[in-house]
Amino acid sequence: MTNVTKLFSLCFVLLIISTTAFAQNRPTDSRFGLTASFQGNQTNLQIPIWLNDNLTIAPVFGINHQQDSFTSINLGIAPRFYQDLGSDFATYLGARGILQRTSPEVGPEDTDFLLGATGGGEYFLGSHFSLGVEAQLNFLINDNGNNRLSTGAALMGTYYF
């Protein structure tokens, strides 16, 4: 019985918050932002730059360090083609190309290349902030010949300057 009460309370709070967050269309007074993307144990940062009303291009960079194991650096680019720009929600299709350099504590360095197709949505909470989800289909070209195809999902938060 207490779980039902907690669930209804949470739904009520989310309803109240969503009615007060009057979302806007894409940011009109800024052309670039900073995006934090969370995907499992990997965190990448992106700098989306609006080239026109339907296209952004974002340099991608990230670092992952596991003590006594390895250090991995990601550098890449991720364009997005926005399909539908509503009053507060936008859907997009995109691509990713990321070069991943891994330096293990023991053994040779490894350089991998990730090619990916993406699709998702972005909810604009205001003219300076958005939250989004992204589905990914990735093909990893591994330096040691263990190429693989995988899927992924990411949660993103973007602040537009």
N, C-alpha and C positions, 0 to 999 in steps of 0.2 A: 504494500500500500504506500509506503514512503517513497518508493521508486517512481510511482505514478505521479505523486505530488511534485517530486523534483523535476520530472519530465515536463509537466504542465507549467511549472514555474520557469523553466528554461525557455520553453516555447513563448511564454508571455513576455519575457525579457527580450528575446530576439524580435518579437513583433513590435515592441515599443522602440527598440533601437532602429529597426528598419524603417519605421515611419518618420523618424527624425533625421535620417540620413538622406537628404534630398540630393540625389546623384545628378551629375552633369554629364554632358557628352564628353568626348575626349578633351584633354586639356587644350584650351585655345590660346592661353597666354604664355605657354612654354613649349619649347620644341625638343627638350631632352629631359631625361629623368635618370633615376638609379633604381634598379630592380634587384631584389634579393630573391633567389630561387632556391627552394629547399626540396631536395630529392634524396631520401634515404640518408646516408651519411655524407653525401656530397653537397656542398654549398657553392653555388656560382653567383657571381655578380654580373649584371648586364647594365649597359648604358643605352637605353632605347633613344633613338633620334628620329623624330617625325620628319620624313622627307616630303610628304604631302598628306592629304586627309585620309588616305587609305594604306600607307606604306611606312613602316618603321624598319630601321636597320640598327642592330645592337651588337657592339663588341662585347664579347664574353670573356671573363677571366675568373679564375678560382685557384685555390690552393688547398691541399689536403695533406696533413702531416700526421703520421702515426709514429710515435716515439719508438725507437729501436726496431723500426720496420721499414718505412719508406716515406718519401715526400713526392707528391704528385702536383704538377702545375698544369692548369688548363688555359688555353688561349684559343679564341675562335670568334665566329660571327654568326648572328641569328637574325635573318630578315623575317618580317611578318607582313602578311597581306590581309588587311582587315576586310571582311566580307560584309558585315552588317554593323553599322554604327547607330544604335538606337539612342534613346535619351539618356540611358545610364549603363547599358551593357553592349559590349562589342565582341563579336566572334572573329576568329582569324585562322588562317592556314599559314604555315611557315616552314622553314628549313633551318638546319644547324650544321655547321662544320666546326669541329673542335679538334685541336692538336693537343694531345695529352702526353706529357713527359714525366715519366716515373723514375725516380732515383732510389733504388732499394739500398738498405744498409749493407747488404751482402749480395754480390752478383752484379751483372751488367745493367746499365741503364736501358730503359724500354721507352720507345716512342710509338704511340698509337694514334690513329686518326679515326674520329667518329663522324659519320654522316647520318643525319637524322631528318625525319619529316615530323612536323608538329601540327597540332591543332588545339584550339582551346577557346577560352572566353575570359574577358576582363570586365570587371564591374567597377565603374568609376564612382567612388564614394564622394568625390568633390573634384574641384579643378586641379588639385595637387596630389591626390592619392587614389590608388586603385588596388584591388585584389584580383587575382586570377588563378585559374587552373589550366594545366596543359597536359595533353596526352602526347606521347612520343613513340615513334618507331625508329630505333637506332640500329645502325650497322657499324660495328667496331672492326676496323682493319688493324689487327694486332701485329706488332713488330716480329713476334716469334711464330707467326703463322696460325695462331688460334683465333681466326676471325669468327665473329658471332653476330647473330641477329637477336635483338631484344626489344621489349617494350618498357615503357616507364611512364611515370606521372610526376608532375611537379606542382607545388603551390608557390605562388609568387605574390610579392607585395612591391608596388612601385610608388616612389615619390617623385613627382614632376616639379622641376625648378622653374 
